[in-house]
Amino acid sequence: MVARLSLLLGLAGLAVAETGCANFLTGESPRPAYRTIQVNPGRDTEAAKEANRAGLDHLAGGRLEQAAEAFERALSADVEFGPAHNNLGKVYYRQEDWYRAAWEFEYAGKLLPRHAEPRNNLGLVLERAGELDRAVNCCRDAVGLEADRIEYRANLVRALVRRGDRTREVRSRLRQLLEEDSRPEWRAWAKKQQIRMDSGSD
């Protein structure tokens, strides 16, 4: 991203110090370089919203580079516009750029403390990175903020299963997926996990 570099480094350090969630890369994995963006100190939030909408259109169409450029324009207009951070994280997630995705989701969560989506998204990144304890914590936070979203509950139980949990909570959440989730792939997954637990196999 753009001359946000010094700002990013300072904020990333704060984010890791407070939660440690995004700090999953080892010293062997180089952090990607951020492009420089000129940030508008006046915070033009309306311009940020307009650019964010354009980015969402590109993202829906699978045009990831154009989407990233639009979300960066949004942050150039207002660096504290949380939705653009979250959406830019989605671009990085699709590109499998886990470090930058995690950073954007974590920062979006700080700017949007009552929104579940950035926490759910961060949980997905951490799960992909194998940081299962942190993934479970982030997914729990998302469910705590928006318990009616079946996809957030599904992500939580998957993180619990991947962590190796075989508790009453996990069994209950698997039953809920079978009863409430209309997505065939998730129902099939939940049923498979139930059978594995009942049989005692891993």
Secondary structure, 3 states (H helix, E strand, C coil): CCCCHHHHHHHHHHHHHHHCCCCCCCCCCCCCCCCCCCCCCCCCHHHHHHHHHHHHHHHHCCCHHHHHHHHHHHHHHCCCCHHHHHHHHHHHHHCCCHHHHHHHHHHHHHHCCCCCHHHHHHHHHHHHCCCHHHHHHHHHHHHHHCCCCHHHHHHHHHHHHHHCCCCHHHHHHHHHHHHHCCCHHHHHHHHHHHHHHHHCCC
